């Protein structure tokens, strides 16, 4: 698999995971019905969070790692980001 295709797959999975984590946090904190209602009212925050998080992930080097050989150094990069 080409490196650009791998990068694109990882990027798309992050674009999907960021809003899912955002909604999941509201659901866990407030319960299902209220969490969904409050989470949907803050949809505009997701539009701000996605580009910010992708830039942070890029500059933290999370897209440059080879996860097959992940070590403590890579774990620290994830925690730092």
C-alpha positions, 0 to 999 in steps of 0.5 A: 500500500502506498504511503499516501493512501495510508496517510489518507486512511489515517486522516479520514479515520481521525476526521471520523473519530474526533466528532465521535469522541466529542459526542461520546463525551457528552453521552457519557457525562450527561446520559444518552438523551440529554447528551445527544441533545447538548452535543448536537447543539454544539456541532459548530465546535466540531467544525473548529476542533477537527482542523485544530486537532489535525494540525496538532497531530501533524506537528506532533509527528503522529502521522509520521510513526510506524505503528507496527514497531511502536515503542515508548517514544511513540506513546509519549508522542501520543500523550504529548499531542 
